[in-house]
Amino acid sequence: MRNSIFSLLLVIIFVSGCASRGNFGSYCGPLPESDAVSSIALDAVNYLTALYPPGHTRIHLVPAQDASNIFAQIFENSLRAKGFTLALEDQANALVVAYALDILFEDGEKNVWYLELRISDFEKGNQSIARVYTRTGQPVAGQSRRGVEDEQSEQSREKHG
């Protein structure tokens, strides 16, 4: 048990390191069943909707090498359905969103997928959220967030601390 937790933490650190701002591209590894992919994509869209007003936000979705993957298609269609405008290229007033979706570990029926969204906002700066999903596309736990929100909280604590 201890070894599997340690291995899981190492994989999360490795995946987060590979998906840093310096290498700002999208990646899509092997995907779960299409229902699970739909659930993961909708969860990502709901998160973006909570952060940004759909009718007033232009998004440039950074394509993965395999831009025709089903996650990209569902994610893009769901963003449009919520009211986001998708920009074909990186524009000064567009929110740039890249993703990394990959299998975290495979253990028979207990496959686990990992999604990280890297968001570059010309007003708010950069942030990253990550979440782990079961083989059916259900979130395993809460989200991991880092970026501008964390830096602002730290600075506020230092000022008032």
Contacts in CASP RR format, 6 or more apart in sequence:
PFRMAT RR
TARGET T0000
AUTHOR 0000-0000-0000
METHOD contacts of the structure
MODEL  1
MRNSIFSLLLVIIFVSGCASRGNFGSYCGPLPESDAVSSIALDAVNYLTA
LYPPGHTRIHLVPAQDASNIFAQIFENSLRAKGFTLALEDQANALVVAYA
LDILFEDGEKNVWYLELRISDFEKGNQSIARVYTRTGQPVAGQSRRGVED
EQSEQSREKHG
7 105 0 8 1.000
8 104 0 8 1.000
8 105 0 8 1.000
11 104 0 8 1.000
11 105 0 8 1.000
12 104 0 8 1.000
12 114 0 8 1.000
12 130 0 8 1.000
15 100 0 8 1.000
15 102 0 8 1.000
15 104 0 8 1.000
15 114 0 8 1.000
15 116 0 8 1.000
16 116 0 8 1.000
16 128 0 8 1.000
16 130 0 8 1.000
18 27 0 8 1.000
18 100 0 8 1.000
19 27 0 8 1.000
19 98 0 8 1.000
19 100 0 8 1.000
19 116 0 8 1.000
19 118 0 8 1.000
19 128 0 8 1.000
21 118 0 8 1.000
21 120 0 8 1.000
21 126 0 8 1.000
24 62 0 8 1.000
24 96 0 8 1.000
24 98 0 8 1.000
24 118 0 8 1.000
24 120 0 8 1.000
25 62 0 8 1.000
25 64 0 8 1.000
25 98 0 8 1.000
25 118 0 8 1.000
26 61 0 8 1.000
26 62 0 8 1.000
26 63 0 8 1.000
26 64 0 8 1.000
26 72 0 8 1.000
26 98 0 8 1.000
26 99 0 8 1.000
26 100 0 8 1.000
27 64 0 8 1.000
27 65 0 8 1.000
27 99 0 8 1.000
27 100 0 8 1.000
27 101 0 8 1.000
27 102 0 8 1.000
28 64 0 8 1.000
28 66 0 8 1.000
28 69 0 8 1.000
28 71 0 8 1.000
28 72 0 8 1.000
28 99 0 8 1.000
28 100 0 8 1.000
28 101 0 8 1.000
28 102 0 8 1.000
29 69 0 8 1.000
29 101 0 8 1.000
29 102 0 8 1.000
29 103 0 8 1.000
30 102 0 8 1.000
30 103 0 8 1.000
31 37 0 8 1.000
31 69 0 8 1.000
31 70 0 8 1.000
31 71 0 8 1.000
31 101 0 8 1.000
31 113 0 8 1.000
32 40 0 8 1.000
32 103 0 8 1.000
32 111 0 8 1.000
32 113 0 8 1.000
32 133 0 8 1.000
32 135 0 8 1.000
32 136 0 8 1.000
32 137 0 8 1.000
33 135 0 8 1.000
33 136 0 8 1.000
34 70 0 8 1.000
35 136 0 8 1.000
35 137 0 8 1.000
36 113 0 8 1.000
36 133 0 8 1.000
36 134 0 8 1.000
36 135 0 8 1.000
36 136 0 8 1.000
36 137 0 8 1.000
37 70 0 8 1.000
37 71 0 8 1.000
37 74 0 8 1.000
37 137 0 8 1.000
38 74 0 8 1.000
39 133 0 8 1.000
39 136 0 8 1.000
39 137 0 8 1.000
39 138 0 8 1.000
40 71 0 8 1.000
40 101 0 8 1.000
40 113 0 8 1.000
40 115 0 8 1.000
40 133 0 8 1.000
40 137 0 8 1.000
41 71 0 8 1.000
41 74 0 8 1.000
41 75 0 8 1.000
41 78 0 8 1.000
42 74 0 8 1.000
42 78 0 8 1.000
43 115 0 8 1.000
43 131 0 8 1.000
43 133 0 8 1.000
43 137 0 8 1.000
43 139 0 8 1.000
44 75 0 8 1.000
44 99 0 8 1.000
44 115 0 8 1.000
44 117 0 8 1.000
45 75 0 8 1.000
45 78 0 8 1.000
45 79 0 8 1.000
45 82 0 8 1.000
47 117 0 8 1.000
47 129 0 8 1.000
47 143 0 8 1.000
48 59 0 8 1.000
48 79 0 8 1.000
48 84 0 8 1.000
48 97 0 8 1.000
48 117 0 8 1.000
48 119 0 8 1.000
49 82 0 8 1.000
51 119 0 8 1.000
52 84 0 8 1.000
52 95 0 8 1.000
54 82 0 8 1.000
54 83 0 8 1.000
54 84 0 8 1.000
55 83 0 8 1.000
55 84 0 8 1.000
55 85 0 8 1.000
57 84 0 8 1.000
57 85 0 8 1.000
57 95 0 8 1.000
58 84 0 8 1.000
58 85 0 8 1.000
58 86 0 8 1.000
58 87 0 8 1.000
58 91 0 8 1.000
58 93 0 8 1.000
58 94 0 8 1.000
58 95 0 8 1.000
59 79 0 8 1.000
59 84 0 8 1.000
59 85 0 8 1.000
59 86 0 8 1.000
59 87 0 8 1.000
59 94 0 8 1.000
59 95 0 8 1.000
59 96 0 8 1.000
59 97 0 8 1.000
60 86 0 8 1.000
60 87 0 8 1.000
60 88 0 8 1.000
60 89 0 8 1.000
60 90 0 8 1.000
60 91 0 8 1.000
60 94 0 8 1.000
60 95 0 8 1.000
60 96 0 8 1.000
60 97 0 8 1.000
61 72 0 8 1.000
61 75 0 8 1.000
61 76 0 8 1.000
61 79 0 8 1.000
61 86 0 8 1.000
61 97 0 8 1.000
61 98 0 8 1.000
62 96 0 8 1.000
62 97 0 8 1.000
62 98 0 8 1.000
62 99 0 8 1.000
63 72 0 8 1.000
64 72 0 8 1.000
64 99 0 8 1.000
71 99 0 8 1.000
71 101 0 8 1.000
75 99 0 8 1.000
76 86 0 8 1.000
79 86 0 8 1.000
80 86 0 8 1.000
87 94 0 8 1.000
90 96 0 8 1.000
92 122 0 8 1.000
93 122 0 8 1.000
94 122 0 8 1.000
95 119 0 8 1.000
95 120 0 8 1.000
95 121 0 8 1.000
95 122 0 8 1.000
96 119 0 8 1.000
96 120 0 8 1.000
96 121 0 8 1.000
97 117 0 8 1.000
97 118 0 8 1.000
97 119 0 8 1.000
97 120 0 8 1.000
98 117 0 8 1.000
98 118 0 8 1.000
98 120 0 8 1.000
99 115 0 8 1.000
99 116 0 8 1.000
99 117 0 8 1.000
99 118 0 8 1.000
100 114 0 8 1.000
100 115 0 8 1.000
100 116 0 8 1.000
100 118 0 8 1.000
101 113 0 8 1.000
101 114 0 8 1.000
101 115 0 8 1.000
102 113 0 8 1.000
102 114 0 8 1.000
103 111 0 8 1.000
103 112 0 8 1.000
103 113 0 8 1.000
103 114 0 8 1.000
104 112 0 8 1.000
104 113 0 8 1.000
104 114 0 8 1.000
104 132 0 8 1.000
105 111 0 8 1.000
105 112 0 8 1.000
109 135 0 8 1.000
110 134 0 8 1.000
110 135 0 8 1.000
111 134 0 8 1.000
111 135 0 8 1.000
112 132 0 8 1.000
112 133 0 8 1.000
112 134 0 8 1.000
112 135 0 8 1.000
112 140 0 8 1.000
113 132 0 8 1.000
113 133 0 8 1.000
113 134 0 8 1.000
113 135 0 8 1.000
113 137 0 8 1.000
114 130 0 8 1.000
114 131 0 8 1.000
114 132 0 8 1.000
114 133 0 8 1.000
115 130 0 8 1.000
115 131 0 8 1.000
115 132 0 8 1.000
115 133 0 8 1.000
116 128 0 8 1.000
116 129 0 8 1.000
116 130 0 8 1.000
117 128 0 8 1.000
117 129 0 8 1.000
117 130 0 8 1.000
118 126 0 8 1.000
118 127 0 8 1.000
118 128 0 8 1.000
119 126 0 8 1.000
119 127 0 8 1.000
119 128 0 8 1.000
119 129 0 8 1.000
120 126 0 8 1.000
121 127 0 8 1.000
121 148 0 8 1.000
124 148 0 8 1.000
125 147 0 8 1.000
125 148 0 8 1.000
126 147 0 8 1.000
126 148 0 8 1.000
127 145 0 8 1.000
127 146 0 8 1.000
127 147 0 8 1.000
127 148 0 8 1.000
127 149 0 8 1.000
128 145 0 8 1.000
128 146 0 8 1.000
128 147 0 8 1.000
129 143 0 8 1.000
129 144 0 8 1.000
129 145 0 8 1.000
130 143 0 8 1.000
130 144 0 8 1.000
131 139 0 8 1.000
131 140 0 8 1.000
131 141 0 8 1.000
131 142 0 8 1.000
131 143 0 8 1.000
131 144 0 8 1.000
132 139 0 8 1.000
132 140 0 8 1.000
132 141 0 8 1.000
133 139 0 8 1.000
133 140 0 8 1.000
134 140 0 8 1.000
END
